[in-house]
């Protein structure tokens, strides 16, 4: 790595907006801001960014309040306590866990560390796109493989498409489809991958499902890097906290690129308190599943087409260019997700609260019937830009 690149890296990684401009490295919080800020109208139903409307749990909020007077201190020891607590709860060695401000950072750092012009980046299509931008920075060949007809990652096709792979990215449950890739398929990919390649497994949405984690593969010292975040079920997207979990030798290369920055102490305090709440994950999983099922039942009764999901989001078929429906929903102050080019008539819907999904149903029915376009003025330019399908958010 050249000294010029190192200087730029330090400066740009210290400021997320500058990083986006200079490197085109896309992170969740940067793009959520870029996409949502112009349209944060009062009273808007925001089911477009896979955020958790419940926010941090009560214990986490109390912990944040208690730590605020210490905001002038870095508190590295508390970050170490957080990582050690998670490791103990999951039966991991402490040196296998590293805390970061969200899981987006270690996702990008992993790709920078383990892909190159001779080591490709392999991902499903559609899936979470941020890593594709980082692959451009590393000069890696980008390999996008359509999902299996079951909407799981097609691991055999991924293997066939990339004998030069540096990283196979597996997001399960997948963003945007909310569908699972089985542990057996992940094991098959691991057993048959090219020598020297790694699996980067993103479990941001795992807690919304009952699927098994791939932590057992990390414990077995396999070529696996696993990502976790507090942004989703824990309701901490704005606080920024997550983990990268892997063998120490794999973590070392990631840390060489992106390590060293202190964690936000509010995020660490909230994350520690959240981990201690034994009912938080099962209760929120149950609530999300109930509202998701109610939404699917309504879609079925009204003959709308969607992809069944095990997460807090799903893809909904608009039967026309999806941007038209995104715009029509926005005119009703209901903000829904973006478009993946491979599926231009589908848009992603985040599962919100029951009142939010009631508003969604009313607005969606009007949009699909064509009742909205004649009654509302054209979208403002900034609003249209913020909802453009080319913008990548969470």
Order of alpha helices (4+ residues) and beta strands (2+ residues): alpha-alpha-alpha-beta-alpha-alpha-beta-alpha-beta-alpha-beta-alpha-beta-alpha-beta-alpha-beta-beta-alpha-alpha-alpha-beta-beta-alpha-beta-beta-alpha-alpha
